[in-house]
């Protein structure tokens, strides 16, 4: 682990000179990984836990596995706060709908 300004940092850039990454870089990396996994990343970064656990549930991952991965002991935590309905390509659908309405208004 490298220390910079006496603050320990676990993650370093993969490009020279290998400085500690910023919070923004970490967020971009997480969103890129989620996108590669097929998770809709149009939501803000703080919704990552909700997006990933909801997508896992929709994909058929057992609830016990989701609870263990998220560090939750109570099923109610997931069902009350995190189990969200996942709409594939929600952003594209919304944009397409808006474009269609705008085109109709111009005609």
C-alpha positions as CSV (number, residue, x, y, z in Angstrom):
1,X,0.0,0.0,0.0
2,X,1.3,3.4,-0.9
3,X,0.9,6.4,1.3
4,X,0.5,9.9,-0.1
5,X,0.3,12.8,2.4
6,X,0.1,10.3,5.2
7,X,-3.2,9.0,3.9
8,X,-3.1,5.3,3.0
9,X,-4.6,4.5,-0.4
10,X,-5.5,1.0,-1.5
11,X,-6.2,1.6,-5.2
12,X,-3.6,3.1,-7.6
13,X,-3.8,4.1,-11.2
14,X,-2.8,1.4,-13.7
15,X,-0.8,4.1,-15.6
16,X,2.5,5.5,-14.7
17,X,3.3,7.2,-12.3
18,X,0.7,5.0,-10.4
19,X,-0.7,7.7,-8.2
20,X,-3.7,6.9,-5.9
21,X,-6.9,7.1,-7.8
22,X,-9.6,9.8,-7.1
23,X,-13.1,9.1,-5.9
24,X,-14.4,10.0,-9.4
25,X,-12.0,7.5,-11.0
26,X,-13.2,4.8,-8.7
27,X,-16.8,5.6,-9.5
28,X,-16.1,5.5,-13.2
29,X,-14.4,2.1,-12.8
30,X,-17.4,0.7,-10.9
31,X,-19.9,2.0,-13.4
32,X,-17.8,0.5,-16.3
33,X,-17.8,-2.9,-14.6
34,X,-21.5,-2.7,-14.0
35,X,-22.1,-1.8,-17.6
36,X,-20.0,-4.8,-18.7
37,X,-22.2,-6.9,-16.5
38,X,-25.3,-5.6,-18.2
39,X,-26.5,-3.4,-15.3
40,X,-28.2,-0.1,-16.3
41,X,-25.7,2.6,-15.2
42,X,-27.9,5.6,-15.9
43,X,-28.5,6.0,-12.1
44,X,-26.2,8.0,-9.9
45,X,-23.1,6.3,-8.3
46,X,-24.7,6.2,-4.8
47,X,-27.3,3.8,-6.3
48,X,-24.7,1.2,-7.1
49,X,-25.7,-1.2,-4.3
50,X,-29.4,-1.0,-5.2
51,X,-28.7,-1.5,-8.9
52,X,-26.4,-4.4,-8.5
53,X,-28.5,-6.3,-5.9
54,X,-31.7,-5.7,-7.8
55,X,-30.1,-6.9,-11.0
56,X,-28.7,-10.0,-9.3
57,X,-32.2,-10.8,-7.9
58,X,-33.8,-10.4,-11.3
59,X,-31.1,-12.7,-12.8
60,X,-32.1,-15.4,-10.4
61,X,-29.2,-15.2,-7.9
62,X,-30.4,-16.8,-4.6
63,X,-31.4,-14.3,-2.0
64,X,-29.0,-15.8,0.5
65,X,-26.1,-15.1,-1.8
66,X,-27.2,-11.5,-2.3
67,X,-27.5,-11.0,1.4
68,X,-24.1,-12.4,2.1
69,X,-22.4,-10.4,-0.7
70,X,-24.0,-7.2,0.5
71,X,-23.2,-7.9,4.1
72,X,-26.9,-8.0,5.2
73,X,-28.2,-10.3,7.8
74,X,-31.9,-9.5,7.4
75,X,-33.9,-10.2,4.3
76,X,-36.2,-7.3,5.2
77,X,-33.3,-4.8,4.5
78,X,-33.1,-6.0,0.9
79,X,-36.8,-6.2,0.3
80,X,-37.6,-2.9,1.9
81,X,-34.8,-0.6,0.7
82,X,-33.0,-2.3,-2.2
83,X,-35.2,-4.7,-4.2
84,X,-36.2,-2.4,-7.0
85,X,-37.9,-3.3,-10.3
86,X,-35.2,-3.4,-13.0
87,X,-36.2,-2.2,-16.4
88,X,-33.8,-3.2,-19.1
89,X,-32.7,-0.2,-21.3
90,X,-34.9,2.2,-19.3
91,X,-32.9,5.2,-20.4
92,X,-33.1,4.3,-24.1
93,X,-36.9,3.7,-23.8
94,X,-37.4,7.0,-22.1
95,X,-35.3,8.9,-24.7
96,X,-37.1,7.1,-27.6
97,X,-40.5,8.0,-26.1
98,X,-39.4,11.7,-25.7
99,X,-38.1,11.8,-29.3
100,X,-41.3,10.3,-30.7
101,X,-43.4,12.8,-28.8
102,X,-41.2,15.7,-29.9
103,X,-41.4,14.5,-33.6
104,X,-45.2,14.3,-33.4
105,X,-45.4,17.8,-32.0
106,X,-43.3,19.1,-34.9
107,X,-45.5,17.4,-37.6
